[in-house]
């Protein structure tokens, strides 16, 4: 099965500018192609991943990926999918975001070898262009009527769109034309919301490059969930690639909690597993869903890809400790990850009566209830059951001198911080 057949099997192809032409091109030569992202934040989230992972699939088949982070377009703002103007960011902030995103994308691609990836920033060629050059050499080739026909622009005409965002599609078109001319780039891929920008690039290449110049565009469908809710969102917000925003444990848990109705699709979209491996996991979902084999493999593959083997092992360790109640085996750093969203209570002294602490930390509503909870074996300290109502916390109850984990009942955890 060739690359395009594989992409079709995975459900990754949404739109193509010239299906037969691209098929012929890829069957005859190895090409350079690109995908880009604007640095609207200092981190990508998982909603950005599929186009870049698709770019990686091309690299695995011998093609050369160009990874673009839009230091220039990030200063302007893409109107795609927006009902109102974006807030403009400072150059310093955008450059900071570029550095963070480049580091994340660098972990996905191979940069060595004949088809090693190349990282580019469109600020390098757009940032120094003066307005007259932009209007004469670029803007002259893109008609206003052509731009008004773009869905991303047409949808904003009633609510209003600034000239700044109106010209965004020309800037991205300029990227494709620049990469075609200077890097031999023949294909741009992106999410389905980027179709208008991609076709603007094709139009600019047709107008500015020698007769017969041929480039292609391919988009990827929006990732959706079977229940209709938005993919990549949790109660705490977006699932980020930055481990300081979304810990590797939280990242792992997001994937392992994937619904049965979605997991096979996500295995196809996000992992590099073979068709045979995915088919076997799909069969497991049907015949033994309680084992959640597909979810475990998905969580392992994604956490390893984004955060590395060490962070994966740590995420699994935290998950197993929380499931078994053996929290004493965790390090302080692992506790910070696993109990990031658990209610916490700060105390100054390591020692103190457990009953008083349960009430002060609002774990139990009263001293009477606290005593009953302890006597009934409903309270554990660092995973160990305490039934002595006169028990006082000791120095030995502090994990690395920083935390004590109290659980009341089966699921109510509280993190005591010193």
N, C-alpha and C positions, 0 to 999 in steps of 0.2 A: 504494500500500500504506500503510495507516494504522499508527500507532505500535504497537498491540498485535499486528498482523500481522507487523510488523518484528521485534518481540521474540520472537515465536513462531518465525519463520524462523531467528533467531540461536540458538534453543534456550535462551533466557534465562528463560522463564517455567517455574516449577516448581509452585507452588500459588497459588490465588486464592480469596479468601473468597466472592466473588460475581462470576463471570466475566461474565455478561450485564449485571449492574448496573454494573460498571466500564466495560464497553464502551459502554453507553448514556451514562454520565456523561461519558466522554471525548469522545464524539461531539457532545455538546451544550454543553460549556463547558470553559474552561481552569481547571485546579485548582491548589491548593497541595498538595504531597506532601513526605514527609520520609524520610530514611535517617539512621541514627546509627551511631556507633562509640564504644566506651569507650576511654579513654586508658590502657590497660594498659602501654603503653610510650611512649617519646617519638617514635615513628615508626610509621606504618602499614607493612605489607608488601604484596606484590602480591596475596596472598590476600584482602585487604580491598577490592580495587578494583572488582570487577564490580558490586556493588550501587550504588556511587557513580557509576560510569560509566553505569549504567542510569538513575540519577537525572538525569544530564546529558542522556541521550537524551530524557527527558521535557521538559527545558528547551528542547532544540532544536525540539521540537514546540509550544512556546509556553506550557508549564506552568511554574509557579514552584517551584523546589526549596528546601526548608529543610534545611540541613546541620547535623546535631546532633552535638556532641561531648559525651560524658557525664561532665561533671565530678562529678556526684553519683553516678550509677550506677557510675562507675569506682572510687568509694570503697567500693562494696559487693561487686561481683564477680558476673558472670553465671555461673550453674552450667551453662549450655548447653555440651555437649560435654566437660565436665570430670568426672572420676571422684573428685575430692577437692577440698577447700576451697582457694580461692585465698589467697595471702598478701596481706593488706591493705597498701595503700600510704598514705603520709602525704598530708595535704591539699596540702602544698607540692609534693610529687613529682607528684601528679595534676594540679595546676594547671600545672606545668612541661610535663607531657606534653600537656595540652590545647593549650597555645600551639604546640607543635611540630606537632601533627596538624592544627590549624586552618590553619596556614601551608601545609601540603601540600595540603589539600583546596581551599584558595582558588585554587590553580593550575588546578584542573579546571573550575571553574564561572565563568560570567559573572555579575557582580554589579551591572551597570548595566542600564538599560532597564526596560520595563514588567514583565517577568518575571524581573528580576534575583534571583539567589540570596540567601538570608538565612542567616547563620551564627548558631546558637544554642548555649547551654550549659545543660543541665538543672539545673546547680547554682544557676542564677539563680532558679528557682522551687521547687526541692526542698530546697536547702541551708538555707533559713531556716524550713522547716516544722517545727513542734513535733510531738512524738510523739502527743499527744492528738488534734490535728487530723488527722494521718495515719490514726490508727486509726478515728476517728469518720467523717471525711468521705470517706476513700478505702477503707480496709480493710473497712468495713461492706458494701461492694458486691461484694466478691470472696469467694466461699465457699471454705472449706478443701477440700471435696470436689472443687470445680472445679480448684483448684490441684494437688491430688494426682493428678489425671488427666493432668496435663501430663507428657510424656515426660521432659523435662529434670529434673523433680522426682522422678517415679516411679523413674527409673533410679538415683537417689541414695539411696533410702530404706534399702536394705540396708547400704550402706557408710557412710551418715550424711550429713546435710546440716544446717547451722546455720540458726537462725531468720533470720539475716542474709541468707544466700543464698536461703533459702526465699521471702523477701519481694521478691526482685529483680524477678520478673515483674510485681509490683504497681507498682514504681517505674517500670518501662518503660511499663506501661499508663497510668500517670499522665502520662508524657510525651505520649503520643498524645492523651489527653483534653485536656491543656493546650493543645497545638498546634491541636487541633480547635476549641477554644473561643476561643482568643485569636489564632489565625493563619489560621483557616478551612481547616485542613489536613484533606483528605479521604482520603488514602492513605498508608500506610506500606509501604516496601519494605525487604527485607533478605535475608540469606542463608537457606537452608533451615533452618538450626539456630535461626533466630529465629521460626519459625512460632508456637510456643507463646506467646512474648512478644507477638507482633503480635495474636494472637487475644484475649489478655488485654486489650489496649488496646481492641479492638472491643467486648468485653463491658463494659468500664468506660464507654465512650462511650454504649452502649445504656442503661446503668443511670443515668448521671448527666446526660445531655443530654436536652433536651425530646423528647417522643414523636415518632417519625419521623426522628430524627437518623440519618444513614447515613454510614458510613465503610467503607473497604475495606483489604484487606491483600493483598500479592503477594510471593512469595518467589522466589529465584533458586537454581538448582541448585548444589551443590558442584562446584567446578572440579576435574576429575580428569585424570590422564594415562592414555594408552592402555595403558601397560605396568604400570599398577597402583600405581606409586610416587606419593608425595605431591607435588602441584603446589606450586610456589613454594619448593621447598627445593633447596639445593645442598650440596656437601660442606662448605662453609663455614657453612651454616645458612640462615636465611630470607633472601629477597631483599627488602631494605627500600627504602622510598622516600627515606629520608634519605641523601644522597650521602656522608655521613661514615661510614655503616654499610655501604652498598653503593655503590661508586663508579659514576658513569655508564657507564664502560667495562664494569664487571662486569654492570651492569644490561643494557646492550646485548648483551653476550655471552650472558646467560641466554636472551634471546629469540631470538637468532640460532641458538642451539643446539637450538631446539625440534625435536622429531622430526616427520617427515613425517606420521605418524599423528595428530598433535595440532594442527598449524599452522593448518589451515582453521578448526577449532573455536575456536582462540584468536583468529584474525582476526575471527570473528563476535562473540565475547564482549567483546574488549578494544578493538577499533578502531572508528572511525566511518566506515570505508570503505563505499562503496555495495555493493549486492548484485552489481552487474555487475563491479565491481573484484575482489570476493572470488571470484566465479565464475571469472574469468580466472586468478587466482592458484591456485585449486584445480585448474584444468586444467593449469597449469604443473607443479604437484606431481606430477600423473599422467604427463605427457608428457616433462618435462625436469627431474626431481628433482635432478639434479646441479648445476643452476644455483642452486637454493635461493632463488629469487626471493621466494617467500612468506615465508620466514624473514627475509630482508633487509628487506622492507616492514614486517613485524611489529615487528622490532627498531627500525626507524627511527620508526615511528608511536608506539611506546610510550616510547622515550627522549625524543623531541621533546615528547610530552605531559607527562611527569613532570619532565624536567630542562631542557627548552628547546632551541632550535636550536643554540646555541653548544656545549652539552655533547654533543649528538648529533654535531656535526662533529668534536669532539675524540675521541669514542669511535670514530668511523670512522677517523680518522687513526691512532690507536693500533693499531687492528685491522690496518690496511693495513701499518703499519710492522713489526709483529710477523710478519705473513705474508710480507712481502718480505725481512725482515732489515735494513731500512733504519732501524735504531733511532736513528741519529745525528740524524735529523730531528726527534726528539721533544724537548720541553722537559722540564725537571726535574719539573714538576708532572704532565706526562703520563706520565713514567716511574713516578712514585709510584703512579699509577692502574694502569697496565698491568702493573707488576711487583710489585703489592701482595702477592701470595702466592708470589712466586718466592724461593728461598733467597737469603739475603744474607750479606755478610761485611763487617765494619767494619775499616778500616785507618786509621792515623794519617798516613802519608806518601803523597803522591801518586806518588812514584817508587818503583820496586822491580822486581826481576827477575820476569819473567812466570812462569817455572818455579816459583820459590819461592811465588808468589802462588797458582798453581793447586793446589799441595799444601796450603798453609795454609788455603785456602778450601774444601778437600775437593772440588775440581772434578775433579782427577786423584788417584789413590790413591798415586802415588809420583813422584819426580823423573824416573825413567826413563820412566814412562808419560807424564808431562807433556811431556817432550822429543819422544816419539814422536807424541803428539797434535798438537803444534805443527808438527813436520816434515811430518806427513801432511795438514796443512791443515784439521784438525778444530777449530781454535780461532779464534774471531773476537773482536775488541775493538770494541765499538760498531758491529758489522755488518761490519767490515773484517777479512779473513783475515790472520792473522799466521803466517809460516812460519820466522821467525828465532828459533832456540832461545835466543839470547842477548838477546832483546828485553827492555827494561825500560820500564815504564809512565812516561809523561811527563805534564806538566801538561795538555797538549793532549788527553789521553785522558779528562779529566774533563769530563763534560757539566754546564755551568753550575757547575763547581767542586764538584759534589756526588756524581755517580755515574759509574761505569764499568760497562758491561754486557758480560760475558764469556759467550760461548756455546761449549759443547763439543758437537760433533756437530750434529744437526739441531734438537734440541728442548731440550737441557739448558742453561737460562739460570741465571746467578748475577749478582746485583746487588752490586757493590762500592760501599760507602758510605764517604764521607770525613767 
